[in-house]
Amino acid sequence: MHAKSSHSHKGLKASAGFRGRIWIDGKEGTFLGYGRVILLERIREYGSITQAAKSMEMSYRHAWELVASMNSQSIRPLVEAATGGRGGGGACLTEDGEKAVNLFWQFYTDFQKFLKQEEKKLISLKQIGKRKRRS
């Protein structure tokens, strides 16, 4: 249903020139990053860690480990999961999970703008260097 690299955040794309990645680390390692936030969004979309993992071509075990890592590093859980049974299980983002997703995408957008600005500086520097050589 979903392409592996797609995400639901307003069609943001990395700069064609400068590229960079964002990871927010905690004492236990990575807390949030692009892939983890996509996983959170997919959990919101599907209401299931299993379905979110499948949509990303990721094993359930790996998805569960990522969720457990984010939950343990957060003051309050980002994902609440209910175990299966007669009514079935499920998972949803908490209010803090929603905030984490939104803050990450804001930071990601700012980071992409920063990369574009720095790329423009380098391009203008290259052009100045070319003009000086011609003189």
Secondary structure, 3 states (H helix, E strand, C coil): CCCCCCCCCCCCCCCCCCCCCCEEEECCEEEEEHHHHHHHHHHHHHCCHHHHHHHCCCCHHHHHHHHHHHHHHCCCCCEEEECCCCCCCEEEECHHHHHHHHHHHHHHHHHHHHHHHHHHHHHHHHHHHHHHHHC
